[in-house]
Structure formats: structure tokens, C-alpha cells
Amino acid sequence: MIRISIPYLITIAAAVALLIIGHNTMTPGMINFQNTPNEVAKAKVERVIEKIEANYDFLDDFDEEYETVPMTGGRKIIFEAKVLDGMRKGQTITAEQTFSPLLIDRSKEIEKGNKVILFHNEIGWFFGGYLRTNKLLGLGIIFIFCVLLFGGKKGFNTIVSLTFTCSAIFAVFIPAILSGKNIYIMSILVCVFTIIMVPLIVIGYNKKSLASILGCVAGVMVAGIIALVMDKLLFFTGITDEHSRYLVNLPGDIQLDLKAIIFAGIIIGAMGAVMDVSISISSSLWEIKEKAENIKFKELLKSGITIGRDIMGTMADTLILAYIGCSLTVVILLSIYSGSLFGLFNSEMIAVEILQALAGSFGILFAMPLTALFSAFIYLGKPRGDSGSVSQDQN
């Protein structure tokens, strides 16, 4: 049976209250994504009615640039599907899946039994993609089960803290951006909320949490300062890809600060890795202190730095590889068209990715000794010569 402490309940209640207040504060004035949204329905394909071949030869006379594109191979698939939810649940509607040689569409042809997303406009119903959320939800449930199985109470706390972290991003931070709030301030507030909330839920109210929070704050501050300084030196515009270009001309009067979004991405991305390092070091040093009660301040600090050095290599690699992996397609495309490695690394898109990785790595680098220092002070008190100082306080 899992025992739930009063401080734990207070932390959960405070986190929920802050998220609700933040969400209700940030959502007014949000940008509407569409003025006239199309109706969307989840449906299951019942039968394919017919497949129609289409020819686009008429475009050859429209523009010379189409002469190099084969204008054959277009086709249209008419099918019936049964709506799975919403006001139209149970209705059978006729829709179509269109393949055009002008569009890069490699979707699989629909078959009976496929679950799909359908969009409706003034013309009719159209195929909008295969339903993927149900399978992702299933994988997420398996992940939660595995975390609970292997982690027990700590695993449960991990799921709770992860839920709050994602809620802070999607229910507070994103609405704050879309409602025109200061992105710099909001990203810092989200980081503060996460940095305090996660250790208190996962570790509890003890000295380990305090040491890890202080170390994480220090590391994220270093990453943020580097991001601000380098933004001035590198003359970023904030337009790093086609998605950024869409954000320039959004509906309404709100103008998003794209450079602030880069800053937010850097500190939020670095926060996860820095928090991992600070919690690992603070927990390790607490175990050392518990097992070696007469350990001296300098010895505990030295142990923390040694542990940090072992963590540093893998965590820096993890952070850099994560950023490369997220933008691998873009890196390959720029490599093809840049003509040289110099041109590739000088492009703003790649420069931002490099800055994110380096700023995060600097945050990890400084978080390690600072977390060790904070842990030694909190666990043992001030150093007193060679004799050290041992605290008998319980965890």
C-alpha cells in the first residue's frame, strides 16, 4: 500500500492550482488557428466504392515548369466510412482520397477496416490521414505500465511529474505565446515551476531535493545567459525554417517574437538534461554521506565532481544527439544544397541547433560542480578544517 504524505498532497494541490490559474490567465486573447474551421471526424472505412484515374496533361500548357513533371498517375479513390464519434457518430458518409502528381503524397491507399481522419468543406468529405492517436495512446499506456512495474512508487511519482510538466507546456506556455504574453518571462516561469515541482514530487521534501533544485537552477541560468549573449553576437532573425515563416504572418494583431522562441527552446530543452544531472549527483552524494557518516566536506565535494565527470560525457552526447536527431531531415537537405560544410554550419537553422546543444552542454557542465557544492554544504554544513562536519539530520 502506497502511503501518501501531507507535503506530497500539498505539492500536488499547489501544482494543480498553479496550472489552472495559469491556463485561465493565458487563454484569453489566444490566436484562433482558423476563422472557419472545417468539420473533422474519425471514421472507419467500410468499403471502397471505386478508383478513378486522373490525367493532368492540361497543365503542360499552363506553365513551362510542369514540363519536367509527369502529369499522369493521378487518381481518386471513392469510399464509404462510418463515423466513430461526435455528432455524426454511426453515420455512413462518402469521402475521397486524392493522389496528385503535383503533391508529394505517399500515403497508403485506403482499405476496408482502416481508421482514418476525414475533413469536410463546402465540396464534401476528404481523406485527411490515418488515425494514429489511438496507437500512440496504446504505446503510452504500455510505457506507463512499465514505469509503474519497474519503478513502483517512484515510477508513479515520475508519471505524475511528467503529466504536470507536459501540462505546463501545452496548457500554459503555448497559450501564453499565442495570447501575446512575454515569451522570455513565461519560459522562465515554466522552468521555475518544473524545476521545483519535479524534485519535490519524485524525491520528496528533503535535502536531496533542495540540492538538486539549486543545482538545476544554476545550470539553467548558465544556459539562458549564454543564449541571450550569443543571440546578440550571432544576429539571429528567428526565422530558422518554413514553420518560423508561417509564424511571421499570423491572423490577428499579435506579433510573435521569434528570437524569444529560440531562447525558450534553449532553456526548456536544457532544463531536462540539467535536472537529470543535478538529481543524479545530489542523490548519489546523499547515499555516500549516509554510508560514510564521518566523510569530510572536501571528500564529499570531490566525490560529487568525480561522479559529475562520469555523467558529463554521456549527457552532453545525449543532448547534442537529441537535437541532431530532431532535425536530421533538415540537416540532410541543407547538406545537399549548401555546397560546403562552411555554408551548412553558417546557416541560421543549423547555427540555432548548435547553440541549443552548446548552451545546454554548458548548463550541464556548470550544474555538476555547483550541485556537488550545494549538496556538500546542505548535507554537511560549512567545512571546518580537516575534521569536516557531519550533519545528523535525517532525510
C-alpha positions in Angstrom: 0.0 0.0 0.0 1.3 3.4 -1.0 1.5 5.9 1.8 0.8 9.5 0.7 2.2 12.2 2.9 0.7 15.6 3.7 3.6 17.5 2.0 3.1 15.4 -1.1 -0.6 16.2 -1.3 0.2 19.9 -0.7 2.7 19.8 -3.7 0.1 18.1 -5.9 -2.6 20.6 -4.9 -0.3 23.6 -5.4 0.8 22.3 -8.9 -2.8 21.8 -10.0 -3.9 25.2 -8.7 -1.0 26.9 -10.5 -1.8 25.1 -13.8 -5.4 26.0 -13.6 -4.7 29.7 -12.8 -2.0 29.8 -15.4 -4.3 28.3 -18.1 -7.2 30.5 -17.3 -5.0 33.6 -17.3 -3.2 32.8 -20.6 -6.0 31.5 -22.8 -8.0 34.8 -23.2 -6.8 36.6 -26.4 -5.4 33.5 -28.0 -5.0 33.4 -31.7 -7.6 31.4 -33.5 -6.0 28.9 -35.8 -8.8 29.1 -38.3 -11.6 31.6 -38.7 -13.9 28.9 -40.2 -12.7 25.6 -39.0 -13.5 22.5 -41.2 -15.5 19.7 -39.6 -13.3 16.8 -38.6 -14.4 13.3 -38.0 -12.9 10.0 -37.0 -14.2 7.1 -39.2 -13.7 3.5 -40.1 -13.6 2.6 -43.8 -16.4 0.2 -44.6 -15.9 -0.3 -48.4 -14.0 1.2 -51.3 -16.5 2.2 -54.0 -14.3 2.9 -57.0 -10.8 4.1 -58.1 -10.7 6.8 -60.7 -7.6 7.5 -62.8 -6.9 11.2 -63.4 -4.8 12.9 -66.1 -3.1 16.3 -65.7 -1.8 16.8 -69.2 -3.7 20.1 -69.4 -1.1 21.6 -67.0 1.6 21.3 -69.7 0.1 24.3 -71.4 -0.3 26.3 -68.2 3.4 26.7 -67.2 6.6 25.5 -68.6 7.9 24.3 -65.3 5.4 21.5 -65.4 7.1 20.0 -68.5 9.6 18.1 -66.4 6.9 16.7 -64.2 5.0 13.6 -65.4 1.4 14.6 -65.4 0.0 11.1 -65.3 -0.6 8.8 -62.4 -3.1 11.0 -60.6 -6.0 9.0 -59.1 -9.0 9.4 -56.8 -10.4 6.7 -54.5 -14.1 7.0 -53.5 -15.0 5.2 -50.3 -17.6 4.9 -47.6 -16.7 5.2 -43.9 -18.7 5.0 -40.6 -18.1 7.9 -38.2 -16.8 6.7 -34.8 -17.6 9.7 -32.6 -19.1 13.2 -32.4 -22.5 14.4 -33.5 -22.4 12.2 -36.6 -21.5 9.0 -34.7 -22.9 6.0 -36.5 -23.5 7.8 -39.8 -22.0 6.4 -43.0 -20.5 9.1 -45.3 -18.9 9.1 -48.7 -15.4 10.6 -49.0 -12.5 10.5 -51.3 -8.7 10.1 -51.1 -6.9 12.0 -53.8 -3.4 11.4 -55.2 -2.0 14.2 -57.3 1.4 14.2 -59.2 1.8 17.8 -58.1 1.8 16.9 -54.4 4.3 14.7 -52.6 1.8 12.3 -51.1 3.0 8.8 -50.3 0.0 7.8 -48.2 -1.1 4.1 -48.4 -4.2 3.5 -50.4 -7.1 3.1 -48.0 -8.6 -0.4 -47.4 -11.6 -1.7 -45.7 -11.2 -1.6 -41.9 -8.7 1.3 -41.9 -9.4 4.0 -39.3 -9.0 7.5 -40.8 -9.4 11.2 -40.2 -11.9 12.9 -42.5 -12.2 16.7 -43.2 -15.4 18.3 -44.5 -15.6 21.5 -46.5 -18.1 23.1 -48.9 -17.3 20.4 -51.5 -17.6 17.3 -49.5 -15.6 14.9 -47.3 -11.9 14.2 -47.9 -9.3 11.8 -46.5 -7.0 13.7 -44.0 -4.8 10.9 -42.8 -4.8 7.7 -40.9 -5.9 7.7 -37.3 -2.6 7.5 -35.3 -3.6 8.8 -31.9 -5.2 5.5 -30.8 -2.0 3.5 -31.5 0.2 6.2 -29.8 -2.2 6.1 -26.8 -1.8 2.4 -26.6 2.0 2.8 -26.6 1.8 5.4 -23.9 -0.3 3.1 -21.7 2.3 0.4 -22.1 5.0 2.9 -21.2 3.1 3.9 -18.0 2.6 0.3 -17.1 6.4 -0.4 -17.5 7.3 2.6 -15.4 4.9 1.6 -12.7 6.2 -2.0 -12.9 9.8 -1.2 -12.6 9.6 2.0 -10.7 6.9 1.3 -8.1 6.2 4.4 -6.0 9.0 6.3 -7.7 7.5 5.3 -11.1 4.1 6.6 -10.1 5.7 9.9 -9.0 7.5 10.1 -12.3 4.3 9.8 -14.2 2.7 12.5 -12.0 5.6 14.9 -12.5 5.7 14.2 -16.3 1.9 14.9 -16.5 2.4 18.3 -14.8 5.4 19.1 -16.9 3.5 18.5 -20.2 0.5 20.4 -18.8 2.7 23.4 -18.1 4.0 23.4 -21.6 0.7 22.8 -23.5 -1.9 24.3 -21.2 0.0 27.4 -20.0 3.2 28.1 -22.0 1.8 27.6 -25.6 -1.4 29.6 -24.8 0.7 32.4 -23.3 2.7 32.6 -26.6 -0.5 32.6 -28.7 -2.1 35.3 -26.5 0.9 37.7 -26.9 2.5 37.3 -23.4 6.2 37.9 -22.9 7.9 34.7 -24.0 11.1 35.3 -22.1 9.2 35.7 -18.8 6.8 32.8 -19.5 9.6 30.4 -20.4 11.4 31.3 -17.1 8.3 30.8 -15.1 7.6 27.4 -16.7 11.2 26.4 -15.9 10.9 27.5 -12.3 7.6 25.6 -11.9 9.1 22.4 -13.4 12.4 22.6 -11.5 10.7 23.0 -8.2 7.8 20.6 -8.8 9.6 17.6 -10.2 12.2 17.0 -7.4 9.5 17.6 -4.7 7.2 15.0 -6.3 9.9 12.5 -7.3 12.3 12.8 -4.4 10.2 14.4 -1.6 10.7 17.2 0.9 14.3 16.6 1.9 17.9 17.8 1.5 18.3 15.9 -1.8 15.5 17.9 -3.4 16.9 21.2 -2.2 20.4 20.5 -3.5 19.1 19.3 -6.9 16.8 22.3 -7.2 19.6 24.8 -6.6 22.0 22.9 -8.9 19.4 22.8 -11.7 18.5 26.5 -11.3 22.3 27.3 -11.6 22.7 25.2 -14.7 19.6 26.6 -16.5 20.7 30.1 -15.7 24.0 29.5 -17.3 22.3 28.1 -20.4 19.9 31.1 -20.5 22.7 33.7 -20.2 24.7 32.1 -23.0 21.6 32.0 -25.2 21.0 35.8 -24.6 24.6 36.8 -25.2 25.0 34.6 -28.3 21.7 35.9 -29.7 23.3 39.4 -29.8 26.5 38.2 -31.2 25.1 35.9 -33.9 22.4 38.4 -35.2 19.6 35.8 -35.3 16.4 36.7 -37.1 14.4 33.9 -35.6 13.4 32.6 -39.0 15.0 29.2 -38.9 12.7 27.1 -41.2 9.4 27.2 -43.1 7.5 26.8 -39.8 9.0 30.0 -38.5 8.0 31.8 -41.7 4.3 30.9 -41.0 4.6 32.4 -37.6 5.5 35.8 -39.0 2.1 36.3 -40.6 -0.4 35.0 -38.1 -4.0 36.2 -38.0 -4.8 38.9 -35.6 -2.7 41.7 -34.3 -0.2 39.5 -32.3 3.4 39.6 -33.5 5.4 36.7 -32.1 9.0 37.3 -31.0 10.8 34.5 -32.9 14.1 35.2 -31.2 12.3 34.8 -27.8 11.0 31.4 -29.0 14.6 30.3 -29.7 15.5 31.4 -26.2 12.6 29.4 -24.7 13.5 26.4 -26.7 17.1 26.5 -25.4 16.3 26.8 -21.7 13.4 24.4 -21.7 15.4 21.9 -23.7 18.4 22.3 -21.4 16.3 22.0 -18.3 15.5 18.3 -18.7 19.2 17.3 -19.1 20.4 19.7 -16.3 17.7 18.4 -14.0 18.7 14.8 -14.6 22.4 15.6 -13.8 21.6 17.6 -10.7 19.2 14.9 -9.3 21.7 12.2 -10.0 24.6 14.0 -8.3 22.5 15.1 -5.2 21.1 11.6 -4.7 24.5 9.9 -5.1 26.1 12.2 -2.6 23.4 11.7 -0.1 23.9 7.9 -0.4 27.6 8.4 0.1 27.0 10.7 3.1 24.6 8.1 4.7 27.0 5.2 4.2 30.2 7.1 5.3 28.9 9.2 8.2 32.4 10.6 9.0 33.1 11.8 5.5 34.7 15.2 5.2 33.4 18.2 3.3 36.2 18.1 0.8 35.9 14.4 0.2 32.2 14.6 -0.4 32.7 17.5 -2.8 35.4 15.7 -4.6 33.2 12.6 -4.9 30.5 14.8 -6.5 32.8 16.2 -9.0 34.1 12.8 -9.9 30.6 11.5 -10.4 29.8 14.6 -12.5 32.7 13.9 -14.8 31.5 10.4 -15.5 28.0 11.8 -16.2 29.2 14.7 -18.3 30.3 12.8 -21.4 27.1 10.8 -21.9 24.8 13.7 -21.0 26.5 16.1 -23.4 26.3 13.4 -26.1 22.7 12.7 -25.3 21.8 16.4 -25.6 23.6 17.0 -28.9 22.4 13.8 -30.5 18.9 14.6 -29.5 19.0 18.0 -31.3 20.6 16.4 -34.4 18.1 13.6 -34.4 15.1 16.0 -34.2 16.4 18.0 -37.3 18.1 15.2 -39.2 15.9 15.6 -42.3 16.7 19.3 -42.4 20.4 18.7 -41.9 20.4 16.3 -44.8 18.6 18.7 -47.1 20.9 21.6 -46.2 23.9 19.4 -46.7 22.7 18.7 -50.3 22.1 22.3 -51.2 24.6 24.2 -49.1 27.6 23.3 -51.3 30.1 23.2 -48.4 30.3 22.4 -44.7 31.1 26.1 -44.0 27.8 27.1 -45.7 26.0 24.4 -43.8 27.2 25.4 -40.3 26.8 29.1 -41.1 23.1 28.8 -41.9 20.8 30.2 -39.2 18.9 27.0 -38.9 22.0 24.9 -38.1 23.5 27.7 -36.0 20.5 27.7 -33.7 20.7 23.9 -33.3 24.4 24.2 -32.5 23.7 27.0 -30.0 21.0 24.9 -28.3 23.3 22.0 -27.9 26.2 24.1 -26.7 24.1 26.2 -24.3 22.6 23.0 -22.8 26.0 21.4 -22.5 27.3 24.5 -20.7 24.4 24.2 -18.4 25.3 20.6 -17.6 28.9 21.5 -17.2 28.3 24.1 -14.6 25.4 22.2 -12.9 27.7 19.4 -12.0 30.2 21.1 -9.6 27.6 23.5 -8.4 25.2 20.7 -7.4 28.1 18.9 -5.7 29.0 22.1 -3.8 25.4 22.8 -2.8 25.0 19.1 -1.7 28.1 19.2 0.4 27.0 22.4 2.2 23.5 21.2 2.7 24.4 17.7 3.9 27.5 18.6 6.0 27.3 22.3 6.7 30.2 24.6 6.4 33.7 23.0 6.1 35.7 23.2 9.3 39.3 22.5 8.6 40.4 18.9 8.1 37.9 17.5 10.6 34.9 18.3 8.3 31.4 18.5 9.7 28.8 15.9 9.8 25.1 16.5 10.0 23.0 14.0 11.8 19.7 15.2 10.3 17.5 12.6 8.8 16.4 12.5 5.2 
